[in-house]
Amino acid sequence: MEKVKVTGDKTLGSAALSKNEVGTNSQAAPGKMAESVAKEVIPAKETVFISKDDQYYFGHGVHYEIYRKLGAHPSTENGQDGFFFAVWAPNARYVSVVGEFNEWDKDRNPMKKTGEIGFWELFIPNVVSGQLYKFYIVKSDGNIVYKADPFASFCELRPGNASRTFDGRYFVWKDEDWMQSRQKKDMHKEPLAIYEVHLGSWMRHPNRPDEGFYNYREFADRLVDYLKNMKFNFVELMGIAEHPFDGSWGYQVTGYYAPTSRYGNPDDFRYLVDLLHRNKIGVILDWVPAHFPRDEHGLAMFDGTPLYEYADPRKGEHPDWGTKIFDYGKSEVKNFLIGNAIYWMQEFHVDGLRVDAVASMLYLDYGKQNGQWVPNKYGGNKNLEAIEFFKHLNSVVLGRFHGAMMIAEESTAWPMVTGDVEDDGLGFSFKWNMGWMHDFCDYMKLDPYFRKDNHYKMTFAMSYNSSEKYILVLSHDEVVHLKCSMLNKMPGSIEQKYANLRAGYAFMFFHSGKKLLFMGQEFAQEREWSEERELDWFLLSDSGHRQMATYFGTLLDIYNEYSALWECDSEDKGFKWINADDTNKSLYSFIRRNSDGKDSIAIVVNFTPVQHDDYRMGVPKAGNYTLVLNSDETRYGGTGCEVPEIVKAKKGEWDNMPYSIGFTLPPFGAVAYKFDEDTLPDSLDSKLKKDL
């Protein structure tokens, strides 16, 4: 996440739906059932209330479905339909609900304080789905503030910032097959090719007076077709939780329980997830428990006191980001966050959360100078409360949702991020490999002449690969703020840029670790990404970009087909260098292998413009080797260098292997061969078996 300082709009919020919300951007009116939803479904009448158990468990941080009580929920009391409102504001003098239904009158609907925990509650009859509201709070010092609902399931379209009632009981899920199959999966042994998407800038309606945003349902139809065609099997969505400022990309959250209204209502978002699942595509959301903005309508100083944030500004504020830090030592705050993670998985069927800025939570001195932070009780810089929070979070979420994932964006050498909680690990499913990303990008930007002096950058990641369960990432952060697009990071002429990028992508996809690529880089977007415009889809009218898209689709086909490329990602047996030391030629060759050794793949990548007409690569076995990839084919935009479809291994030691194969290695080329199963002898040397 890039660090963006934000000051949000502080208006109370309009009292009526704007044109942008109900028509011109194709958003369904709040509470309106879509055509695909079974209209005959009538939710059972129910009365929502706060019990003593609710208060007790929330106070101890273990009321994991507190979102069913706090917030605004359709309810029935004494035969009248309406909405039940509840909020946690223990230090407020007075709280009332104001909204469209009472002309924003602070005196008409005062709330009742319930119990010692500090809940305020009220049932208001005749409130219907889709109406705007806020909490009017008299703080302990007598000053007043209008706050959006921390547990709201729907919000007003920005620049307004009110909450909106929503009845989400009507949606009918149709993704049973996906949800059942997910429970049986161990994603560490499955292919994981993630397409990172910012919905607001992936594709837009042209020539519209507003931003031209697609509705979630429109995204669903288009995104599913695109991902199926490209063969990505997961999508990671940026900026889904409500946020006031487009330029924060969704990392400055004010509505943790609300899918952003930019693209429709919560049921529209459910439709998007449901359709992706029905097409065998998983959904990961970016999730931001590290900090929240200071916007007056949000969580900051919610009841006049530092309720959600640490009271001491040395612990409770990020000086560089201008944001507040959650108080991970407070049971109710931990409950708010853990309940939120569960909410997205339970209510929206998401398959994973990518947890943003984990390092900023783990280190008390992250981004701070001397005097700006407070050591822990042992005098160190580790946030012991955040450590306990992560263990609690991951244990509960992954224990409840088998087959789901918790993914850490953690940029330091913190040990055992993906280690078991029982062994004092943090319990994440995967960790973004930020070290690999930095080394890869630094190397690929170099003129080929200087790559020999930086050879280690492309080999170093395998020295620590087994320490965590990694995802290799080329995310949005790598193509913004003058960092250039992936294509324009590459050196040389335009033809060489394409060839370099093809070689780099091959290295990434055959290397150990799951994969993530940010949208647009699969067809070699030329401009840096901006949230203010859609991707440059017009580039696909150019042959070079079409060929890159074809090539990337081929890589995804190969990746999904061969279990050697993903089954043993974090195990030593899954990867073996053939030659990691061909420094002067800038060549890298290695073997990928699955658990039973079948369909192993040997690959060599050439990061110079030199063609090697009689290149020999050491291989472990006799027999025939079948071509899987030649990145220099003309259909990918290459020179058409001929590489044989089948080569036979020649006996004789080469690269410390007992056999070798020979072929032409193209300039800036990647060539991969599959071991032909039919010709592999069973009497493979036992030492070699062990090495592999």
Beta strands, then each sheet from edge to edge (+ up, - down):
strand 1: 71-77
strand 2: 80-88
strand 3: 94-99
strand 4: 112-114
strand 5: 119-125
strand 6: 132-138
strand 7: 144-147
strand 8: 163-164
strand 9: 193-198
strand 10: 234-238
strand 11: 241-242
strand 12: 255-259
strand 13: 282-287
strand 14: 317-318
strand 15: 323-324
strand 16: 352-355
strand 17: 405-408
strand 18: 430-432
strand 19: 470-474
strand 20: 514-518
strand 21: 575-582
strand 22: 587-592
strand 23: 601-606
strand 24: 612-619
strand 25: 624-630
strand 26: 646-648
strand 27: 650-654
strand 28: 657-665
strand 29: 670-675
sheet 1: 1+ 2- 5+ 4-
sheet 2: 3+ 6- 7+
sheet 3: 3+ 6- 8+
sheet 4: 9+ 10+ 13+ 16+ 17+ 18+ 19+ 20+ 9+
sheet 5: 11+ 12-
sheet 6: 14+ 15-
sheet 7: 21+ 22- 23+ 29- 25+ 26-
sheet 8: 24+ 28- 27+
end
